[in-house]
Amino acid sequence: MKIERDHVELLSGVRGGVTLGSPIALWVQNRDYENWEAVMSPDPGAQTDRRTRTRPRPGHADLAGGIKYGHRDLRNVLERASARETTARVAVGAIAKRFLAEFGVRIFSAVVQIGPIRAQVDLGRFGGQQCL
């Protein structure tokens, strides 16, 4: 989100830009947590009835998650599929992509069909390699 300034810190597993062979630990601090601490607290006495969200947002995981898990307050789903959760996946994916590049593996993706509309994808621009 525009209001958040996420920054990934490498805590372990890398020294001087070289991996050490040990697990790589990443940290992304939630600087917005103080604004939601009372509402999202795991404590039994938390004020979970404040700032509830019952209307799903178009294009987000709210509706599907609410139905799947039976949550009336969609905040539970928002945390499960939040940008912060996605940030961790993107950071780890960037490390994996860089690692695979050392072996000549390139990662790409393309939308090839939405409903009945199909795109013409030219795999030749990716070096003509076999693509799954």
PANU-910325 format. One record per atom (N, C-alpha, C): residue number from 1; atom name; x, y, z negated. Coordinates in nm, 2 decimals. Atoms other than C-alpha are relative to their C-alpha. Example, Ala and Ser with C-alpha at 12.3 -4.5 7.8 and 13.67 -1.06 7.14 Angstrom:
<atoms>
ATOM  resi  name  u  v  w
ATOM  1  N  0.09  -0.12  0.00
ATOM  1  CA  1.23  -0.45  -0.78
ATOM  1  C  0.09  0.12  0.00
ATOM  2  N  -0.09  -0.11  0.00
ATOM  2  CA  1.37  -0.11  -0.71
ATOM  2  C  -0.08  0.11  -0.08
</atoms>
This chain:
<atoms>
ATOM  resi  name  u  v  w
ATOM  1  N  0.08  -0.12  0.00
ATOM  1  CA  0.00  0.00  0.00
ATOM  1  C  0.09  0.12  0.00
ATOM  2  N  -0.08  -0.13  -0.01
ATOM  2  CA  0.11  0.36  0.06
ATOM  2  C  0.03  0.05  -0.14
ATOM  3  N  -0.03  -0.06  0.13
ATOM  3  CA  0.09  0.44  -0.31
ATOM  3  C  0.11  -0.08  -0.08
ATOM  4  N  -0.10  0.08  0.07
ATOM  4  CA  0.33  0.16  -0.41
ATOM  4  C  0.13  0.00  0.07
ATOM  5  N  -0.14  -0.01  -0.06
ATOM  5  CA  0.70  0.17  -0.35
ATOM  5  C  0.07  -0.13  -0.04
ATOM  6  N  -0.06  0.13  0.04
ATOM  6  CA  0.80  -0.20  -0.37
ATOM  6  C  0.14  0.00  0.04
ATOM  7  N  -0.15  0.01  -0.02
ATOM  7  CA  1.17  -0.27  -0.39
ATOM  7  C  0.04  -0.14  -0.05
ATOM  8  N  -0.04  0.13  0.04
ATOM  8  CA  1.31  -0.62  -0.39
ATOM  8  C  0.14  0.00  -0.06
ATOM  9  N  -0.14  0.01  0.06
ATOM  9  CA  1.61  -0.69  -0.62
ATOM  9  C  0.04  -0.15  0.00
ATOM  10  N  -0.06  0.14  0.01
ATOM  10  CA  1.83  -1.00  -0.59
ATOM  10  C  0.06  -0.01  -0.14
ATOM  11  N  -0.05  0.02  0.14
ATOM  11  CA  1.89  -1.13  -0.94
ATOM  11  C  0.11  -0.10  -0.01
ATOM  12  N  -0.10  0.11  0.01
ATOM  12  CA  2.09  -1.44  -0.87
ATOM  12  C  0.01  -0.07  0.14
ATOM  13  N  -0.02  0.08  -0.12
ATOM  13  CA  2.22  -1.67  -0.60
ATOM  13  C  0.07  0.06  0.12
ATOM  14  N  -0.08  -0.08  -0.11
ATOM  14  CA  2.40  -1.40  -0.39
ATOM  14  C  0.10  0.08  -0.07
ATOM  15  N  -0.11  -0.09  0.05
ATOM  15  CA  2.73  -1.23  -0.45
ATOM  15  C  0.08  0.05  0.12
ATOM  16  N  -0.08  -0.07  -0.11
ATOM  16  CA  2.89  -0.98  -0.22
ATOM  16  C  -0.06  -0.03  0.14
ATOM  17  N  0.07  0.02  -0.12
ATOM  17  CA  2.63  -1.06  0.05
ATOM  17  C  0.01  -0.15  0.05
ATOM  18  N  -0.01  0.14  -0.04
ATOM  18  CA  2.71  -1.44  0.05
ATOM  18  C  -0.07  -0.08  -0.10
ATOM  19  N  0.07  0.09  0.09
ATOM  19  CA  2.49  -1.71  -0.09
ATOM  19  C  0.10  -0.09  -0.07
ATOM  20  N  -0.09  0.08  0.08
ATOM  20  CA  2.64  -1.91  -0.37
ATOM  20  C  -0.04  -0.15  -0.01
ATOM  21  N  0.04  0.14  0.01
ATOM  21  CA  2.45  -2.24  -0.32
ATOM  21  C  -0.09  -0.02  -0.11
ATOM  22  N  0.10  0.01  0.11
ATOM  22  CA  2.24  -2.18  -0.63
ATOM  22  C  -0.13  0.06  0.05
ATOM  23  N  0.13  -0.06  -0.04
ATOM  23  CA  1.87  -2.08  -0.62
ATOM  23  C  0.01  0.16  0.01
ATOM  24  N  0.01  -0.15  -0.01
ATOM  24  CA  1.81  -1.72  -0.50
ATOM  24  C  -0.12  0.05  -0.07
ATOM  25  N  0.11  -0.06  0.07
ATOM  25  CA  1.60  -1.52  -0.74
ATOM  25  C  -0.03  0.14  0.04
ATOM  26  N  0.04  -0.13  -0.04
ATOM  26  CA  1.41  -1.22  -0.63
ATOM  26  C  -0.10  0.06  -0.10
ATOM  27  N  0.09  -0.07  0.10
ATOM  27  CA  1.23  -0.96  -0.84
ATOM  27  C  -0.07  0.12  0.08
ATOM  28  N  0.07  -0.11  -0.05
ATOM  28  CA  0.96  -0.72  -0.72
ATOM  28  C  -0.09  0.05  -0.11
ATOM  29  N  0.07  -0.06  0.11
ATOM  29  CA  0.84  -0.50  -1.00
ATOM  29  C  -0.14  0.06  0.04
ATOM  30  N  0.13  -0.05  -0.02
ATOM  30  CA  0.47  -0.42  -1.02
ATOM  30  C  -0.01  0.14  -0.07
ATOM  31  N  0.00  -0.14  0.07
ATOM  31  CA  0.49  -0.04  -1.09
ATOM  31  C  -0.14  0.05  -0.02
ATOM  32  N  0.14  -0.05  0.01
ATOM  32  CA  0.11  -0.01  -1.07
ATOM  32  C  -0.07  -0.08  -0.12
ATOM  33  N  0.06  0.08  0.11
ATOM  33  CA  0.05  -0.26  -1.36
ATOM  33  C  -0.06  0.08  -0.11
ATOM  34  N  0.05  -0.08  0.11
ATOM  34  CA  0.00  0.00  -1.62
ATOM  34  C  -0.14  0.05  0.02
ATOM  35  N  0.13  -0.05  -0.03
ATOM  35  CA  -0.31  0.13  -1.44
ATOM  35  C  -0.11  -0.11  -0.01
ATOM  36  N  0.09  0.11  0.00
ATOM  36  CA  -0.47  -0.22  -1.45
ATOM  36  C  0.02  -0.09  -0.12
ATOM  37  N  -0.03  0.09  0.11
ATOM  37  CA  -0.33  -0.37  -1.77
ATOM  37  C  -0.12  -0.04  -0.09
ATOM  38  N  0.12  0.03  0.09
ATOM  38  CA  -0.65  -0.34  -1.98
ATOM  38  C  -0.10  -0.09  0.07
ATOM  39  N  0.10  0.07  -0.08
ATOM  39  CA  -0.87  -0.47  -1.70
ATOM  39  C  0.04  -0.14  0.04
ATOM  40  N  -0.05  0.13  -0.06
ATOM  40  CA  -0.65  -0.76  -1.57
ATOM  40  C  0.07  -0.08  -0.11
ATOM  41  N  -0.07  0.08  0.11
ATOM  41  CA  -0.51  -0.88  -1.91
ATOM  41  C  -0.05  -0.14  -0.01
ATOM  42  N  0.04  0.14  0.03
ATOM  42  CA  -0.50  -1.25  -1.97
ATOM  42  C  -0.06  -0.03  -0.14
ATOM  43  N  0.05  0.02  0.14
ATOM  43  CA  -0.60  -1.20  -2.33
ATOM  43  C  -0.15  -0.02  -0.01
ATOM  44  N  0.14  0.03  0.01
ATOM  44  CA  -0.94  -1.34  -2.44
ATOM  44  C  -0.09  0.12  -0.02
ATOM  45  N  0.08  -0.11  0.03
ATOM  45  CA  -1.05  -1.00  -2.56
ATOM  45  C  0.01  0.11  0.11
ATOM  46  N  -0.02  -0.10  -0.11
ATOM  46  CA  -0.97  -0.82  -2.23
ATOM  46  C  -0.13  0.06  0.04
ATOM  47  N  0.12  -0.07  -0.05
ATOM  47  CA  -1.21  -0.56  -2.09
ATOM  47  C  -0.02  -0.03  0.14
ATOM  48  N  0.02  0.04  -0.14
ATOM  48  CA  -1.28  -0.76  -1.78
ATOM  48  C  -0.12  0.05  0.07
ATOM  49  N  0.12  -0.05  -0.06
ATOM  49  CA  -1.62  -0.60  -1.73
ATOM  49  C  0.02  0.14  0.06
ATOM  50  N  -0.03  -0.13  -0.06
ATOM  50  CA  -1.46  -0.27  -1.64
ATOM  50  C  0.06  -0.01  0.14
ATOM  51  N  -0.05  -0.02  -0.14
ATOM  51  CA  -1.39  -0.17  -1.28
ATOM  51  C  -0.01  -0.13  0.08
ATOM  52  N  0.02  0.12  -0.07
ATOM  52  CA  -1.54  -0.49  -1.14
ATOM  52  C  -0.03  0.03  0.15
ATOM  53  N  0.02  -0.01  -0.15
ATOM  53  CA  -1.56  -0.54  -0.76
ATOM  53  C  -0.09  -0.11  0.04
ATOM  54  N  0.10  0.10  -0.04
ATOM  54  CA  -1.86  -0.72  -0.62
ATOM  54  C  -0.02  0.00  0.15
ATOM  55  N  0.02  -0.01  -0.14
ATOM  55  CA  -1.85  -0.60  -0.26
ATOM  55  C  0.13  -0.04  0.07
ATOM  56  N  -0.13  0.04  -0.08
ATOM  56  CA  -1.60  -0.78  -0.03
ATOM  56  C  0.04  0.10  0.10
ATOM  57  N  -0.05  -0.09  -0.10
ATOM  57  CA  -1.38  -0.58  0.19
ATOM  57  C  0.01  -0.07  0.13
ATOM  58  N  -0.01  0.07  -0.13
ATOM  58  CA  -1.39  -0.66  0.56
ATOM  58  C  0.15  -0.03  0.03
ATOM  59  N  -0.14  0.03  -0.04
ATOM  59  CA  -1.08  -0.84  0.68
ATOM  59  C  0.09  -0.04  -0.11
ATOM  60  N  -0.08  0.04  0.11
ATOM  60  CA  -0.96  -0.94  0.34
ATOM  60  C  -0.05  -0.14  -0.05
ATOM  61  N  0.03  0.13  0.05
ATOM  61  CA  -0.97  -1.26  0.14
ATOM  61  C  -0.11  0.00  -0.10
ATOM  62  N  0.10  -0.01  0.11
ATOM  62  CA  -1.24  -1.13  -0.10
ATOM  62  C  -0.12  -0.09  0.02
ATOM  63  N  0.12  0.08  -0.02
ATOM  63  CA  -1.54  -1.30  0.05
ATOM  63  C  0.03  -0.15  -0.01
ATOM  64  N  -0.04  0.14  0.00
ATOM  64  CA  -1.38  -1.64  0.12
ATOM  64  C  0.04  -0.05  -0.14
ATOM  65  N  -0.04  0.03  0.13
ATOM  65  CA  -1.21  -1.64  -0.22
ATOM  65  C  -0.11  0.00  -0.10
ATOM  66  N  0.11  -0.01  0.10
ATOM  66  CA  -1.52  -1.54  -0.41
ATOM  66  C  -0.09  -0.12  0.02
ATOM  67  N  0.08  0.12  -0.02
ATOM  67  CA  -1.72  -1.82  -0.25
ATOM  67  C  0.07  -0.13  -0.04
ATOM  68  N  -0.07  0.12  0.03
ATOM  68  CA  -1.45  -2.08  -0.28
ATOM  68  C  0.02  -0.02  -0.15
ATOM  69  N  -0.03  0.01  0.14
ATOM  69  CA  -1.37  -2.01  -0.65
ATOM  69  C  -0.12  0.04  -0.09
ATOM  70  N  0.12  -0.03  0.08
ATOM  70  CA  -1.72  -1.89  -0.76
ATOM  70  C  0.02  0.13  -0.08
ATOM  71  N  -0.02  -0.12  0.07
ATOM  71  CA  -1.59  -1.55  -0.88
ATOM  71  C  -0.10  0.10  0.03
ATOM  72  N  0.09  -0.11  -0.02
ATOM  72  CA  -1.85  -1.28  -0.92
ATOM  72  C  0.07  0.13  0.01
ATOM  73  N  -0.09  -0.12  0.00
ATOM  73  CA  -1.58  -1.02  -0.99
ATOM  73  C  0.11  -0.03  0.10
ATOM  74  N  -0.10  0.03  -0.10
ATOM  74  CA  -1.37  -1.01  -0.68
ATOM  74  C  0.14  0.04  -0.03
ATOM  75  N  -0.13  -0.04  0.05
ATOM  75  CA  -1.08  -0.86  -0.87
ATOM  75  C  0.09  -0.13  -0.02
ATOM  76  N  -0.07  0.12  0.02
ATOM  76  CA  -0.98  -1.22  -0.95
ATOM  76  C  0.06  -0.05  0.14
ATOM  77  N  -0.04  0.04  -0.14
ATOM  77  CA  -0.95  -1.29  -0.57
ATOM  77  C  0.11  0.10  0.05
ATOM  78  N  -0.10  -0.11  -0.04
ATOM  78  CA  -0.77  -0.95  -0.51
ATOM  78  C  0.14  -0.03  -0.05
ATOM  79  N  -0.13  0.03  0.06
ATOM  79  CA  -0.49  -1.06  -0.74
ATOM  79  C  0.06  -0.12  0.06
ATOM  80  N  -0.04  0.12  -0.06
ATOM  80  CA  -0.47  -1.40  -0.58
ATOM  80  C  0.06  0.02  0.14
ATOM  81  N  -0.04  -0.02  -0.14
ATOM  81  CA  -0.43  -1.26  -0.23
ATOM  81  C  0.04  0.15  0.02
ATOM  82  N  -0.04  -0.14  0.00
ATOM  82  CA  -0.28  -0.92  -0.31
ATOM  82  C  0.12  0.03  0.09
ATOM  83  N  -0.12  -0.04  -0.08
ATOM  83  CA  -0.02  -0.73  -0.11
ATOM  83  C  0.13  -0.04  -0.08
ATOM  84  N  -0.11  0.04  0.09
ATOM  84  CA  0.21  -0.80  -0.41
ATOM  84  C  0.04  -0.14  0.02
ATOM  85  N  -0.02  0.14  -0.02
ATOM  85  CA  0.17  -1.17  -0.37
ATOM  85  C  0.06  -0.02  0.14
ATOM  86  N  -0.05  0.01  -0.14
ATOM  86  CA  0.23  -1.13  0.01
ATOM  86  C  0.14  0.05  0.00
ATOM  87  N  -0.13  -0.05  0.00
ATOM  87  CA  0.54  -0.93  -0.07
ATOM  87  C  0.10  -0.11  -0.03
ATOM  88  N  -0.09  0.11  0.04
ATOM  88  CA  0.70  -1.23  -0.23
ATOM  88  C  0.02  -0.10  0.12
ATOM  89  N  -0.01  0.09  -0.12
ATOM  89  CA  0.63  -1.45  0.08
ATOM  89  C  0.08  0.07  0.11
ATOM  90  N  -0.08  -0.07  -0.10
ATOM  90  CA  0.77  -1.18  0.31
ATOM  90  C  0.14  0.00  -0.03
ATOM  91  N  -0.15  -0.01  0.04
ATOM  91  CA  1.09  -1.14  0.11
ATOM  91  C  0.06  -0.14  0.02
ATOM  92  N  -0.06  0.14  -0.02
ATOM  92  CA  1.15  -1.52  0.10
ATOM  92  C  0.01  -0.04  0.15
ATOM  93  N  0.00  0.03  -0.15
ATOM  93  CA  1.06  -1.55  0.47
ATOM  93  C  0.11  0.07  0.07
ATOM  94  N  -0.11  -0.07  -0.06
ATOM  94  CA  1.32  -1.28  0.55
ATOM  94  C  0.13  -0.07  -0.03
ATOM  95  N  -0.12  0.07  0.03
ATOM  95  CA  1.58  -1.48  0.37
ATOM  95  C  0.01  -0.13  0.08
ATOM  96  N  0.00  0.12  -0.08
ATOM  96  CA  1.48  -1.80  0.55
ATOM  96  C  0.03  0.03  0.14
ATOM  97  N  -0.03  -0.03  -0.14
ATOM  97  CA  1.48  -1.63  0.89
ATOM  97  C  0.14  0.03  0.02
ATOM  98  N  -0.14  -0.03  -0.01
ATOM  98  CA  1.83  -1.49  0.83
ATOM  98  C  0.08  -0.13  -0.01
ATOM  99  N  -0.07  0.13  0.01
ATOM  99  CA  1.95  -1.84  0.72
ATOM  99  C  -0.01  -0.08  0.13
ATOM  100  N  0.02  0.08  -0.12
ATOM  100  CA  1.80  -2.01  1.02
ATOM  100  C  0.07  0.06  0.12
ATOM  101  N  -0.07  -0.06  -0.11
ATOM  101  CA  1.96  -1.75  1.25
ATOM  101  C  0.14  -0.04  0.01
ATOM  102  N  -0.14  0.05  0.00
ATOM  102  CA  2.30  -1.88  1.15
ATOM  102  C  0.01  -0.13  0.08
ATOM  103  N  0.00  0.13  -0.07
ATOM  103  CA  2.20  -2.21  1.32
ATOM  103  C  -0.06  0.02  0.14
ATOM  104  N  0.05  -0.03  -0.14
ATOM  104  CA  2.07  -2.03  1.64
ATOM  104  C  -0.16  -0.01  0.01
ATOM  105  N  0.15  0.01  0.00
ATOM  105  CA  1.70  -2.06  1.53
ATOM  105  C  -0.06  0.14  0.00
ATOM  106  N  0.06  -0.13  0.00
ATOM  106  CA  1.49  -1.77  1.63
ATOM  106  C  -0.15  -0.02  -0.03
ATOM  107  N  0.14  0.01  0.04
ATOM  107  CA  1.14  -1.71  1.48
ATOM  107  C  -0.08  0.11  0.07
ATOM  108  N  0.09  -0.10  -0.06
ATOM  108  CA  0.86  -1.54  1.67
ATOM  108  C  -0.14  -0.06  -0.01
ATOM  109  N  0.14  0.04  0.00
ATOM  109  CA  0.48  -1.55  1.68
ATOM  109  C  -0.07  0.09  0.10
ATOM  110  N  0.08  -0.07  -0.09
ATOM  110  CA  0.21  -1.44  1.91
ATOM  110  C  -0.15  -0.05  -0.01
ATOM  111  N  0.14  0.04  0.00
ATOM  111  CA  -0.17  -1.44  1.91
ATOM  111  C  -0.03  -0.04  0.14
ATOM  112  N  0.03  0.05  -0.14
ATOM  112  CA  -0.27  -1.65  2.21
ATOM  112  C  -0.15  -0.01  0.03
ATOM  113  N  0.15  0.00  -0.03
ATOM  113  CA  -0.65  -1.66  2.17
ATOM  113  C  -0.08  0.05  -0.11
ATOM  114  N  0.09  -0.05  0.10
ATOM  114  CA  -0.92  -1.48  1.99
ATOM  114  C  -0.14  -0.03  0.07
ATOM  115  N  0.13  0.05  -0.06
ATOM  115  CA  -1.26  -1.65  2.06
ATOM  115  C  0.03  -0.05  0.14
ATOM  116  N  -0.02  0.05  -0.13
ATOM  116  CA  -1.29  -1.70  2.43
ATOM  116  C  0.11  0.08  0.08
ATOM  117  N  -0.10  -0.08  -0.07
ATOM  117  CA  -1.02  -1.44  2.52
ATOM  117  C  0.14  -0.06  -0.02
ATOM  118  N  -0.13  0.06  0.01
ATOM  118  CA  -0.69  -1.60  2.59
ATOM  118  C  0.11  0.09  0.06
ATOM  119  N  -0.11  -0.08  -0.05
ATOM  119  CA  -0.36  -1.41  2.63
ATOM  119  C  0.10  -0.09  0.09
ATOM  120  N  -0.10  0.07  -0.08
ATOM  120  CA  -0.10  -1.50  2.89
ATOM  120  C  0.14  0.03  -0.07
ATOM  121  N  -0.13  -0.01  0.08
ATOM  121  CA  0.22  -1.57  2.68
ATOM  121  C  0.11  -0.05  0.09
ATOM  122  N  -0.12  0.04  -0.08
ATOM  122  CA  0.55  -1.57  2.87
ATOM  122  C  0.11  -0.05  -0.09
ATOM  123  N  -0.11  0.05  0.09
ATOM  123  CA  0.78  -1.80  2.68
ATOM  123  C  0.14  0.02  0.05
ATOM  124  N  -0.13  -0.03  -0.06
ATOM  124  CA  1.06  -1.71  2.92
ATOM  124  C  0.07  0.11  -0.07
ATOM  125  N  -0.07  -0.11  0.06
ATOM  125  CA  1.12  -1.39  2.74
ATOM  125  C  0.06  -0.04  -0.14
ATOM  126  N  -0.06  0.05  0.12
ATOM  126  CA  1.21  -1.60  2.44
ATOM  126  C  0.12  -0.10  0.03
ATOM  127  N  -0.12  0.08  -0.03
ATOM  127  CA  1.50  -1.76  2.62
ATOM  127  C  -0.04  -0.13  0.07
ATOM  128  N  0.05  0.12  -0.07
ATOM  128  CA  1.28  -2.03  2.79
ATOM  128  C  0.01  -0.12  -0.09
ATOM  129  N  -0.02  0.11  0.09
ATOM  129  CA  1.33  -2.25  2.48
ATOM  129  C  -0.14  -0.07  -0.02
ATOM  130  N  0.12  0.07  0.04
ATOM  130  CA  1.08  -2.51  2.38
ATOM  130  C  -0.06  0.06  -0.12
ATOM  131  N  0.07  -0.06  0.11
ATOM  131  CA  0.82  -2.36  2.15
ATOM  131  C  -0.11  -0.08  -0.04
ATOM  132  N  0.11  0.08  0.06
ATOM  132  CA  0.58  -2.54  1.92
ATOM  132  C  -0.11  0.10  -0.03
</atoms>
